[in-house]
Each structure stands twice: as C-alpha cells, then as structure tokens.
Amino acid sequence: MIDCLIVGGGIIGLSAAYELVRRGATVRIIDDQRSQRTASWAAAGILPPPISRATHDAMEQLRDMSHELYPGWCERLQQESGIDVQFARSGGIYVARRVGETASLAAALQQWQVDGVELHEINIDWIQEHEPALNTSPPFRSAYLLPDESTVCPPKLLSALQQCLQDSGVQIDRDVRLHGWNRHQSRVESVATSCGTISTGHICVATGPWSHETLFDLEIDLPVEPRRGQMLMWEFDEPIIHRVINEGLRYLVPRPDGKLLAGSTVEDVGFDDQVTEAGLAELTQFANGLIPALEEHPPTQSWTGLRPFSRDGFPYLGRLPNYENVLVATGHFRSGIHLAPATAQVISDLLAGMPIECDLQAFAPTRT
Ligand SMILES: Cc1cc2nc3c(=O)[nH]c(=O)nc-3n(C[C@H](O)[C@H](O)[C@H](O)COP(=O)(O)OP(=O)(O)OC[C@H]3O[C@@H](n4cnc5c(N)ncnc54)[C@H](O)[C@@H]3O)c2cc1C
C-alpha cells in the first residue's frame, strides 16, 4: 500500500508529491485533466517580494516560507529534471495612469513601507533608460520599482516536477477521477476511482476549484469556487520589456525567450473556461496602452485558467477533523504558484507529525 495518494496533479498536488518523495514516502498521483488548461498551467508565474518585518500573520508566514524556499527549490528541480523553469529575480514595476489606480497604488505603497518591502520611486528618465518600450506619454502619475519581485514559468515548473516524479518512480495516472470514499470509522481506507479502487495510508486532496465537489461526500462543505482568469500572449525574438509591469489588477510578464504575457481577468462564471472577446479586448487595450509597439503585432495565443477562490483569501491546509488520514491543500486563489513549496512543506510536515512553521488554525478546512 502507498503512503499517500495525491488527488489532483496541479502545482499543489505535484509539489506536495515531490516533497513527500524526497522524504522517503511512497506516493501515487491521480488527475482527471478536467479542464483544457488548469490554473497551474495558465498562471503568469509572478512571485511577489518578501516582507522584512517579523510577522505573526499566518498568510505572511506562509509567503515568507515560500519565498525562502523558492530559489533552492527551482535550482534542485532544474538540476534533477534538466528543465529550465526560468526562475528569475526580474523585479516588478508598479505604475498608475489614472486617478483610481494612483489611489490604490498609494495604499499599496503604505503597506509595503510598513512591511519593509524594498522599493524605489522611479521617474520618466529611469523608465526611458531601463524599459524603453513603455509608453511614457503622458507620464505615469506614479511609478515604483520593487527589485525583489520574481518570476517563474508555470508550464515549465509543472514539466520539471512531473519529470522528477517520474524519474523517482512515482505513478501519475492521468484521466483518472476520484469519485468515492471507502471509510472505516475515522479513516478512509481506500478511494473509488475511474480506474478502480486505490488503497492508501493517507490522501491529500489538491483538486483546486473542484475541491468542494471532491470533499462533499466526506460531510465537509469547503467553500472553494472557480474564478476564471484570461491571458493573452505575444511572441518576439527577444524580450521587449525586462521586468513585470503591474497596474491595478493587470500585469505584463516578460519571458526570457521573448514571449510577453498580459493578464488577467478575475471572473465569477462558474466552470466556464472559454476565453471571451470582451476579456481579450480588455487585455489588448491594457497592453497596447503600456507598450504601443504591440499595436503592430497581433497576439499569438490566449487561454484561461480557473483559480481556486476561497472567501477569506486564505488557502485550506490541514487534516479533516472527522477523517484523520485525509489532508486538504487547496484554495490558493491567485497565489498557488508562489505558495506551492511552502504548502508542500506543510503537508509533508503534517504527514510526518512534525511541528509546522506557521499557524495552521488560520488555514483550517473547518473555519467559517
Ligand atoms: C490566469 C491566472 C494567472 C495566475 N497567476 C498567478 C501568479 O502569477 N502567481 C501565483 O502564485 N499564482 C497565480 N495564479 C494562481 C495559481 O495558478 C493557482 O492558485 C494554482 O494553480 C492552483 O493550483 P492547484 O493545484 O490547487 O489547482 P489546479 O491547477 O486547478 O489543479 C487541480 C487539479 O485537480 C484535478 N482534479 C479535480 N477534481 C479531481 C478529481 N475528482 N479526481 C482527480 N483529479 C481531479 C484537476 O483536473 C486539476 O488538474 C494564476 C491563476 C490564473 C488562472
């Protein structure tokens, strides 16, 4: 019998599996490939900068853990898999062109200053010298550089994790769906799946926006819902910008191979994962406004992903109270790529009965 069955092969499930295997556990993963593109594939891969003050806030602790883990995690994945995951401390520029965005940026600035995030106000000369593709006419109302913002390429990260797991002999079953739980008292002894019954010591549910449905039969009403995000991509021979450009909820992300991503929408449309004309038009207008040269280049690809949204913005991490061998790792909403290594560590520590580095109460699956 395996030590842990991971249900869901997105970034959260794969990262948990990778960490468990590193610690000597036997693991199997099932994934039903429910959507054309999962959130994990669709994501932009922005990793926000760390805060430098000590914090008792559970979410900040989880973010800090991930931030600490990220460079070493990527390096190891890269070495073991041979896949360049494109982790880079590229820096992020935050700009505001309109009154509303200027006010939100001022509020963000205040919080960054309290948190001790490294930042520098930048002027038009700096922008013209370092990011000449950006439209500075009319000039931005305000602009800041956060040098510690980083990026990673989510599809490459997924490929690297899959490669490492396969090389370690982990069975990854695709097109296999969990649809039933075989319980005995306070334990789940096996699960029913589309490829038969699987017996396991533990189960980790990492089914993203489908987690409510996955857990419903275990008498837990986990309020995780899908939130669609649309993305647009252009391709150039080399990068036309060098840092992430953020404005309000929208951003532009450069990749080292010349790809440029624009994102994203946040839409409450259930499990509809289609791109829309309106969504893409909005992203095109946003991107063209920042980089006029894009008007001459039509985008080459667009896609969506369904983020696992939780109502309080915190993920759900921990054991289910009524079933001691079922763990949940879901609801990461807009931060799943960033929080993946910390989540993997928490899940592995929980399974090993080790102390947890952050306050798990805040992430309890039973919180209201
Ligand atoms: C457009 C967009 C941009 C984003 N940008 C960023 C970013 O810049 N930085 C960041 O940190 N985060 C970002 N995110 C958020 C991040 O992508 C998500 O938080 C993260 O991918 C969630 O991962 P997951 O593994 O929980 O879920 P998913 O990726 O949804 O994976 C869940 C998997 O479970 C499988 N599954 C579901 N039900 C079952 C079942 N019953 N049996 C078997 N398998 C099942 C599904 O098929 C799926 O493969 C972005 C998301 C989107 C959509």
The ligand as an SDF file (V2000), in Angstrom:
LIG
                    3D

 53 58  0  0  0  0  0  0  0  0999 V2000
   -4.7090   33.4880  -15.2870 C   0  0  0  0  0  0  0  0  0  0  0  0
   -4.0770   33.0870  -13.9830 C   0  0  0  0  0  0  0  0  0  0  0  0
   -2.9160   33.7230  -13.5540 C   0  0  0  0  0  0  0  0  0  0  0  0
   -2.3220   33.3440  -12.3440 C   0  0  0  0  0  0  0  0  0  0  0  0
   -1.1480   33.9250  -11.9830 N   0  0  0  0  0  0  0  0  0  0  0  0
   -0.5310   33.5400  -10.8320 C   0  0  0  0  0  0  0  0  0  0  0  0
    0.7160   34.0960  -10.4770 C   0  0  0  0  0  0  0  0  0  0  0  0
    1.2560   34.9360  -11.2000 O   0  0  0  0  0  0  0  0  0  0  0  0
    1.3020   33.7040   -9.3100 N   0  0  0  0  0  0  0  0  0  0  0  0
    0.7150   32.7660   -8.4840 C   0  0  0  0  0  0  0  0  0  0  0  0
    1.2910   32.4450   -7.4350 O   0  0  0  0  0  0  0  0  0  0  0  0
   -0.4810   32.2000   -8.8160 N   0  0  0  0  0  0  0  0  0  0  0  0
   -1.1180   32.5730   -9.9600 C   0  0  0  0  0  0  0  0  0  0  0  0
   -2.3270   32.0330  -10.3010 N   0  0  0  0  0  0  0  0  0  0  0  0
   -2.9990   31.1510   -9.3360 C   0  0  0  0  0  0  0  0  0  0  0  0
   -2.4830   29.7280   -9.4210 C   0  0  0  0  0  0  0  0  0  0  0  0
   -2.3980   29.3580  -10.7630 O   0  0  0  0  0  0  0  0  0  0  0  0
   -3.4260   28.7730   -8.6550 C   0  0  0  0  0  0  0  0  0  0  0  0
   -3.5780   29.2190   -7.3260 O   0  0  0  0  0  0  0  0  0  0  0  0
   -2.8440   27.3560   -8.6390 C   0  0  0  0  0  0  0  0  0  0  0  0
   -2.5020   26.9540   -9.9350 O   0  0  0  0  0  0  0  0  0  0  0  0
   -3.8300   26.3520   -8.0520 C   0  0  0  0  0  0  0  0  0  0  0  0
   -3.2390   25.0920   -8.1980 O   0  0  0  0  0  0  0  0  0  0  0  0
   -3.9790   23.7470   -7.7790 P   0  0  0  0  0  0  0  0  0  0  0  0
   -3.0150   22.6460   -7.9750 O   0  0  0  0  0  0  0  0  0  0  0  0
   -4.6010   23.9360   -6.4290 O   0  0  0  0  0  0  0  0  0  0  0  0
   -5.2290   23.6470   -8.7740 O   0  0  0  0  0  0  0  0  0  0  0  0
   -5.3190   23.2170  -10.3160 P   0  0  0  0  0  0  0  0  0  0  0  0
   -4.2050   23.7630  -11.1000 O   0  0  0  0  0  0  0  0  0  0  0  0
   -6.7040   23.5760  -10.7350 O   0  0  0  0  0  0  0  0  0  0  0  0
   -5.1740   21.6400  -10.2870 O   0  0  0  0  0  0  0  0  0  0  0  0
   -6.1870   20.8250   -9.7460 C   0  0  0  0  0  0  0  0  0  0  0  0
   -6.1700   19.5020  -10.4910 C   0  0  0  0  0  0  0  0  0  0  0  0
   -7.0820   18.5920   -9.8470 O   0  0  0  0  0  0  0  0  0  0  0  0
   -7.7050   17.8000  -10.8440 C   0  0  0  0  0  0  0  0  0  0  0  0
   -8.9580   17.2390  -10.2870 N   0  0  0  0  0  0  0  0  0  0  0  0
  -10.0820   17.9080   -9.9360 C   0  0  0  0  0  0  0  0  0  0  0  0
  -11.0130   17.0540   -9.4420 N   0  0  0  0  0  0  0  0  0  0  0  0
  -10.4580   15.8080   -9.4920 C   0  0  0  0  0  0  0  0  0  0  0  0
  -10.9190   14.5020   -9.1350 C   0  0  0  0  0  0  0  0  0  0  0  0
  -12.1290   14.2970   -8.5740 N   0  0  0  0  0  0  0  0  0  0  0  0
  -10.1080   13.4320   -9.3490 N   0  0  0  0  0  0  0  0  0  0  0  0
   -8.8570   13.6130   -9.8840 C   0  0  0  0  0  0  0  0  0  0  0  0
   -8.3660   14.8380  -10.2250 N   0  0  0  0  0  0  0  0  0  0  0  0
   -9.1540   15.9150  -10.0330 C   0  0  0  0  0  0  0  0  0  0  0  0
   -7.9300   18.7680  -11.9950 C   0  0  0  0  0  0  0  0  0  0  0  0
   -8.0980   18.1120  -13.2300 O   0  0  0  0  0  0  0  0  0  0  0  0
   -6.6440   19.6090  -11.9410 C   0  0  0  0  0  0  0  0  0  0  0  0
   -5.6540   19.0740  -12.8010 O   0  0  0  0  0  0  0  0  0  0  0  0
   -2.9340   32.3460  -11.5230 C   0  0  0  0  0  0  0  0  0  0  0  0
   -4.0860   31.7030  -11.9700 C   0  0  0  0  0  0  0  0  0  0  0  0
   -4.6490   32.0600  -13.1920 C   0  0  0  0  0  0  0  0  0  0  0  0
   -5.8800   31.3340  -13.6710 C   0  0  0  0  0  0  0  0  0  0  0  0
  1  2  1  0
  2  3  1  0
  2 52  2  0
  3  4  2  0
  4  5  1  0
  4 50  1  0
  5  6  2  0
  6  7  1  0
  6 13  1  0
  7  8  2  0
  7  9  1  0
  9 10  1  0
 10 11  2  0
 10 12  1  0
 12 13  2  0
 13 14  1  0
 14 15  1  0
 14 50  1  0
 15 16  1  0
 16 17  1  0
 16 18  1  0
 18 19  1  0
 18 20  1  0
 20 21  1  0
 20 22  1  0
 22 23  1  0
 23 24  1  0
 24 25  2  0
 24 26  1  0
 24 27  1  0
 27 28  1  0
 28 29  2  0
 28 30  1  0
 28 31  1  0
 31 32  1  0
 32 33  1  0
 33 34  1  0
 33 48  1  0
 34 35  1  0
 35 36  1  0
 35 46  1  0
 36 37  1  0
 36 45  1  0
 37 38  2  0
 38 39  1  0
 39 40  1  0
 39 45  2  0
 40 41  1  0
 40 42  2  0
 42 43  1  0
 43 44  2  0
 44 45  1  0
 46 47  1  0
 46 48  1  0
 48 49  1  0
 50 51  2  0
 51 52  1  0
 52 53  1  0
M  END
$$$$
